[in-house]
Amino acid sequence: MQLTSVPPLRRTTLQTWITDTLEAGRSPSTARIRQQAVRRYAACRCRRAAVGCGAPPKPGRRSPADV
């Protein structure tokens, strides 16, 4: 996968990355943890209005800095 040819922070980008991780021989739990980390990062960025997210974050979610 060439990172320059795939738009960042898109659902398809994350799915491709996770698929590549699994095909490279990583365990499903490793792929799940990495996916959760990206989701938490994206939620934090949305809350800080640093990216153009249309919907506000779900209530009860905290930024990685709060954990």
Number of C-alpha atoms within 10 A of each C-alpha: 9 5 9 7 7 13 10 11 12 10 10 12 15 17 12 14 17 19 14 14 16 15 10 9 8 13 11 13 10 13 17 11 11 16 16 12 13 13 14 16 14 18 21 19 16 17 17 11 12 10 13 8 13 8 8 10 16 9 6 5 12 14 14 11 7 6 5
